[in-house]
Amino acid sequence: MPIINRTILRGLSYTLISSLLILAIFLFSNVHQDYNSQTVYNKLFGDSPYEAPKDDGIERLANFYDPLADKTLNQVHINPNAYDPIKFDDWFIDTSKPEYTKMNATMVSLVSNEELSDMLESIEQFEASFNHKYHYDWVFLNDKEFTPRFKDQVAAKCSGNVKFGLVPEEHWSYPDYIDQDKAAQARIDMSHIIGGGSESYRFMCRYQSGFFWRHPIMLEYDWYWRVEPSTRYPCDIPEDLFKYMNDNKKIYGFTQSLHEYQETIPTLFDSVLSFTNQHPEYVPHKNFASFISEDEGETYNGCHFWSNFEIANMKLWRSKQYVEFFDYLDHQGGFFYERHGDAPVHSVFASIFLPMDQIEYLNIGYYHIPFWNVPYAVGKNSDSDETLLEQTKEKFLSLNCKVDPREDFTINRFSCGEQYFKQKKLRTLSTVPDKDALEWIKITGAEPKEEQ
């Protein structure tokens, strides 16, 4: 009988022992719930520390990631085999292939016939800044039939194909599990808040949260860019942002962020906590929950991406994780018994259920009443104000911005821009000095900011 090579025998022994060890840990963690199998899994294969939930009786977001400490907090038991975050690897296409022409994308506007003039203003600015180069399609949605006048005038302004869709009545009405008397009382009680007394505003927020991406016309596309009436685009947009999102593997893009009126969402985060802690397997490692909570997932700070501007892959909203999330919120009644907006709904979901690297600040010139985004330079924490100012000047002039740079809202006490950059370990200027601003707008022909 031949003698077995000792090196081979030793290698086989190590492999067998390692396999038995991993199997034993797996079996032990499934039998003994106090021994967290996900902790074992992450200690073997993870790259950042984890902490178990605090034993103080306070409910917090499961698997809350703190990017500044590179640590996951409030870790709960998850069997590795059950770990089920959104899988987006096949959401992106190879744009380097010769057959690539442009992304499967559209602009989308939910608009009424009465907003025609405001919509035309947005289309003119948007086409001049961006779409005259790319000719992407434009989808217009309305809960009423569009008039021939509306159709003719917007179609004449758009450089791409134009499509008009009617919102199904069942998507713009009360589901049968909503108490309409209770909803009516809520509108009376909240009439002092913007949109608080409006029934149609609630239908709109619910539709934008849970249904626009299900419309038969929208099912033709993967990506959308939301454009609203009365918005402005004061700077050139030289890059195809759909392609940028795809090529850089981004899923959700925004340009402004701010705090929500807490009076409109008193129980929203309670529902979010409940859903998230029922489904910790949906929460990815290195999520962006630290953007929406500054106390380790105990409360919601109100920060949200202002959804009147969004560029996103609709597979995010079509994922089973989001569909379940929306259905859960919808059955809690917050769209009608309170005034839950689509912006905080989209934002809390994206922040908790996407890896933080998939959320992107799209730094373009943009205005929605009453706030401006001016494309300041964004740099590392080590970059000086002098460096950022010089880079901002170059950016402002190269994009031919027709807005006073001092109008920028990003670093403002009502904005969440500072919170966003802090968590991303980035920084930008708080404003541009008067002397520089006046020099720049003289070159681009922008009007100076009105003194308050």
Backbone hydrogen bonds, N-H to C=O, Kabsch-Sander energy under -0.5 kcal/mol:
donor,donor_aa,acceptor,acceptor_aa,energy
9,L,5,N,-2.3
10,R,6,R,-2.6
11,G,7,T,-2.1
12,L,8,I,-2.4
13,S,9,L,-2.1
14,Y,10,R,-2.3
15,T,11,G,-2.2
16,L,12,L,-2.3
17,I,13,S,-2.5
18,S,14,Y,-2.5
19,S,15,T,-2.3
20,L,16,L,-2.4
21,L,17,I,-2.2
22,I,18,S,-2.3
23,L,19,S,-2.4
24,A,20,L,-2.5
25,I,21,L,-2.3
26,F,22,I,-2.4
27,L,23,L,-2.6
28,F,24,A,-2.7
29,S,25,I,-2.6
30,N,26,F,-1.5
31,V,27,L,-1.7
32,H,28,F,-3.0
33,Q,31,V,-0.8
35,Y,32,H,-1.5
36,N,34,D,-0.9
40,V,36,N,-2.0
41,Y,37,S,-2.5
42,N,38,Q,-2.8
43,K,39,T,-2.6
44,L,40,V,-1.9
45,F,41,Y,-2.5
46,G,42,N,-2.8
51,E,72,T,-2.1
56,D,54,K,-1.4
61,L,297,G,-1.3
63,N,74,N,-1.8
64,F,61,L,-0.7
64,F,73,L,-1.5
66,D,64,F,-0.5
66,D,71,K,-3.3
70,D,66,D,-1.0
71,K,66,D,-1.9
72,T,49,P,-2.3
73,L,64,F,-3.9
73,L,71,K,-0.5
74,N,52,A,-0.5
75,Q,51,E,-2.9
82,A,79,N,-2.5
83,Y,79,N,-0.7
83,Y,80,P,-0.7
84,D,281,E,-2.3
86,I,282,Y,-0.5
86,I,353,F,-0.5
88,F,86,I,-0.6
91,W,88,F,-1.9
92,F,89,D,-0.6
95,T,93,I,-1.0
97,K,94,D,-1.1
100,Y,97,K,-1.9
105,A,103,M,-1.8
106,T,223,W,-1.3
107,M,137,D,-2.5
108,V,225,W,-2.3
109,S,139,V,-2.5
111,V,109,S,-0.8
111,V,141,L,-2.6
115,E,112,S,-1.3
116,L,113,N,-1.4
119,M,115,E,-2.6
120,L,116,L,-2.6
121,E,117,S,-1.7
122,S,118,D,-1.7
123,I,119,M,-2.6
124,E,120,L,-2.6
125,Q,121,E,-1.9
126,F,122,S,-2.8
127,E,123,I,-3.1
128,A,124,E,-1.9
129,S,125,Q,-2.1
130,F,126,F,-2.6
131,N,126,F,-1.3
132,H,127,E,-2.1
133,K,130,F,-1.7
135,H,131,N,-3.0
137,D,105,A,-0.7
138,W,161,N,-2.6
139,V,107,M,-2.8
140,F,163,K,-2.9
141,L,109,S,-2.9
142,N,165,G,-1.6
151,K,147,T,-2.3
152,D,148,P,-2.7
153,Q,149,R,-2.3
154,V,150,F,-2.3
155,A,151,K,-2.1
156,A,152,D,-1.6
157,K,153,Q,-0.7
157,K,154,V,-0.8
158,C,154,V,-1.3
163,K,138,W,-2.4
165,G,140,F,-3.0
167,V,142,N,-2.9
171,H,168,P,-1.8
172,W,169,E,-1.5
178,I,175,P,-1.8
180,Q,178,I,-0.9
183,A,179,D,-2.1
184,A,180,Q,-2.3
185,Q,181,D,-2.0
186,A,182,K,-1.9
187,R,183,A,-1.7
188,I,184,A,-1.5
189,D,185,Q,-2.7
190,M,186,A,-1.7
191,S,188,I,-1.2
193,I,190,M,-2.0
196,G,193,I,-2.4
197,G,193,I,-0.6
198,S,195,G,-1.1
202,R,198,S,-0.8
203,F,199,E,-2.0
204,M,200,S,-2.5
205,C,201,Y,-2.5
206,R,202,R,-2.5
207,Y,203,F,-2.5
208,Q,204,M,-2.9
209,S,205,C,-1.6
210,G,206,R,-2.6
211,F,207,Y,-2.7
212,F,207,Y,-1.8
214,R,211,F,-2.3
215,H,211,F,-0.7
215,H,212,F,-1.1
219,L,215,H,-1.7
220,E,217,I,-1.6
221,Y,218,M,-1.9
222,D,104,N,-2.0
223,W,104,N,-2.1
224,Y,312,A,-2.0
225,W,106,T,-1.8
226,R,310,E,-2.7
227,V,108,V,-2.1
230,S,118,D,-1.8
231,T,228,E,-1.0
232,R,367,Y,-1.8
236,D,399,L,-3.0
237,I,129,S,-2.2
241,L,239,E,-1.0
244,Y,240,D,-2.5
245,M,241,L,-2.4
246,N,242,F,-2.2
247,D,243,K,-3.3
248,N,244,Y,-1.9
249,K,246,N,-1.5
250,K,245,M,-3.1
251,I,358,Q,-2.6
252,Y,358,Q,-2.1
253,G,311,I,-3.0
254,F,360,E,-2.1
258,L,304,H,-2.0
259,H,414,F,-1.6
260,E,302,G,-2.0
262,Q,260,E,-0.6
264,T,261,Y,-1.7
265,I,262,Q,-1.0
268,L,265,I,-0.9
269,F,265,I,-0.6
271,S,267,T,-1.9
272,V,268,L,-2.2
273,L,269,F,-3.0
274,S,270,D,-2.3
275,F,271,S,-2.6
276,T,272,V,-2.9
277,N,273,L,-2.6
278,Q,274,S,-1.0
278,Q,275,F,-0.5
279,H,275,F,-1.3
282,Y,279,H,-1.9
283,V,280,P,-1.2
287,N,284,P,-0.6
288,F,351,S,-2.4
288,F,354,L,-0.7
290,S,65,Y,-0.5
291,F,288,F,-2.1
292,I,289,A,-0.8
293,S,289,A,-1.0
298,E,295,D,-0.6
301,N,292,I,-2.6
304,H,258,L,-2.1
306,W,256,Q,-2.6
306,W,304,H,-0.5
307,S,305,F,-0.6
309,F,306,W,-1.4
311,I,253,G,-1.9
312,A,224,Y,-1.8
313,N,251,I,-1.9
314,M,222,D,-3.4
314,M,312,A,-0.6
316,L,313,N,-2.1
318,R,314,M,-1.8
319,S,315,K,-0.6
319,S,316,L,-0.7
323,V,319,S,-2.5
324,E,320,K,-2.3
325,F,321,Q,-1.9
326,F,322,Y,-3.4
327,D,323,V,-2.4
328,Y,324,E,-2.2
329,L,325,F,-2.4
330,D,326,F,-3.1
331,H,327,D,-2.1
332,Q,328,Y,-0.9
332,Q,329,L,-0.7
333,G,329,L,-0.8
333,G,330,D,-0.9
334,G,329,L,-0.8
336,F,333,G,-1.5
337,Y,333,G,-3.4
338,E,334,G,-0.8
339,R,264,T,-2.2
340,H,334,G,-1.7
345,V,341,G,-1.5
346,H,342,D,-3.0
347,S,343,A,-2.6
348,V,344,P,-2.8
349,F,345,V,-1.6
350,A,346,H,-2.8
351,S,347,S,-2.5
352,I,348,V,-1.9
353,F,349,F,-3.2
354,L,350,A,-1.2
356,M,286,K,-2.7
358,Q,355,P,-2.2
359,I,356,M,-1.4
360,E,252,Y,-2.7
362,L,254,F,-3.7
362,L,360,E,-0.7
363,N,361,Y,-0.9
364,I,362,L,-1.8
366,Y,373,N,-2.1
367,Y,232,R,-1.8
368,H,371,F,-2.1
371,F,368,H,-2.9
372,W,407,E,-0.7
373,N,366,Y,-3.1
374,V,372,W,-0.5
376,Y,374,V,-2.2
379,G,427,R,-2.8
381,N,425,K,-0.6
383,D,380,K,-1.7
388,L,384,S,-2.3
389,L,385,D,-2.7
390,E,386,E,-2.0
391,Q,387,T,-2.2
392,T,388,L,-2.4
393,K,389,L,-2.4
394,E,390,E,-2.0
395,K,391,Q,-2.2
396,F,392,T,-3.1
397,L,393,K,-2.5
398,S,394,E,-2.2
399,L,395,K,-1.8
400,N,397,L,-1.0
401,C,396,F,-1.9
402,K,234,P,-2.6
403,V,401,C,-0.6
407,E,404,D,-2.3
408,D,405,P,-1.3
409,F,372,W,-2.1
412,N,410,T,-1.0
415,S,412,N,-1.2
416,C,257,S,-1.4
417,G,410,T,-0.7
418,E,410,T,-0.5
420,Y,416,C,-2.3
421,F,417,G,-2.7
422,K,418,E,-2.4
423,Q,419,Q,-2.1
424,K,420,Y,-1.6
425,K,421,F,-0.6
425,K,422,K,-1.0
426,L,421,F,-3.0
427,R,379,G,-2.4
429,L,377,A,-0.5
437,A,433,P,-2.7
438,L,434,D,-2.6
439,E,435,K,-1.5
440,W,436,D,-2.5
441,I,437,A,-2.5
442,K,438,L,-1.2
443,I,439,E,-1.0
443,I,440,W,-0.6
444,T,440,W,-2.0
445,G,441,I,-2.0
446,A,441,I,-0.8
